[in-house]
């Protein structure tokens, strides 16, 4: 790993570039497993919607519940929510397991409950009833189809297993120990937090999940996430087909082999990239406008590959 002065120089040069060409960014931070080494903000560091970056927090909550014996990757969705299973349901519905939801391979075969759909009220008033009444297109585990619904269902399985809301469980076991406040978070009309998005965090808080993963599950000398879970969640569990991006998908983390790491990523550029070989984490937040592909290329070329 380069010295802190080198990191500062790299980020300062990048910040000048961002300002010169008006690249749409709100902030960038580089840290190791213990602290932020350097950060640059282009607007105040206040909580903002981190979109699908939320998914990685939800999966981490599930991982902690699994380590505590409350959940299993082999648990079946239909067993947890039998009252929602429709008459004459497809036999494939009974095969959907937590591990399939984790890898976006539930078998529903379509991107359900994405942001635009939720804003239109699709699936209300009961997302569970809505999803368990959808047609099963694929056998669970066979095909990756990115769908926020899968992450929402993970959150509901965590709630069912723990007897707590996802937000309270996450705060008790992750956010609180990481010294992050209780977040503003999108809930459905029944009061269930959206396991697939809508959490609001500052950049300096968002990066802490990546720092904890880099530290093998330890934050400030305290074990938060089981090391075994981190190893499973951040290795490729399924191939990503077509143009959906990434080199593969773990348990709600994207694998980025070219960069030698993995990412928690949300729409418009709310991204934490963990670089185990470099012992570093790079996190960015961006506004809901502009050319994120240009931001992504610039961060990778001018920051990550120079660290």
Beta strands, then each sheet from edge to edge (+ up, - down):
strand 1: 27-31
strand 2: 36-41
strand 3: 48-49
strand 4: 200-201
strand 5: 218-219
strand 6: 222-223
strand 7: 254-256
strand 8: 261-266
strand 9: 270-275
strand 10: 280-285
sheet 1: 2+ 1- 10+ 9- 8+ 7-
sheet 2: 3+ 4-
sheet 3: 5+ 6-
end
